[in-house]
């Protein structure tokens, strides 16, 4: 039996042994002096802490260095580039089910209003049991074992939208056509919209109690190259933005963001 410690990927590493040996003391200090500075630091306070008093005390001890502002690296998200293939079929042996995956490049939004609109877009389409795809494909037609999807970002390399459906091999083409049809159908149900808005409001209110989610939002602010102080009262601002969103705005967002020319379908099925 192979021991865990003998495996080459037993833990997260920092590169090959040869690469690590090439890192000098000067390299480490240079990296520390560039990244580990007040302008690139986030401070968290948990408990009965007055926000303004906390910020004032923090600034007395760790003043923001306005001379050294970290410049975060970015990449072109290539949203305008069309995919090389629109459909990929993978056949595997000994399978009794099929998987349909639709992916699409998505505009890279930085402003908070569009980030909130992206949340509405996600949860109206695929992110919840009451979403359009879940309701039409799984609940009404019983075509899927599992269904999920949403909008995601891969380390600033770009946003993407995806839908993942597990179904019977003989129904996979039907699912493919239905998913594309439902994605391009306008948002026109005010009841579902209001229910989704209420759910997002609950989420923004309760989210500060979940530290992992809060840290995730702070990282998102930093990834958008915004100053750390932008994270202050982030969820409060999000709550106000959620209240301000209209069904018409979400429909405009859907129509602008989803381009059928960017759709790539992947089908995994039995041989």
Beta strands, then each sheet from edge to edge (+ up, - down):
strand 1: 87-92
strand 2: 98-106
strand 3: 146-153
strand 4: 159-167
strand 5: 264-270
sheet 1: 1+ 5+ 2- 4+ 3-
end
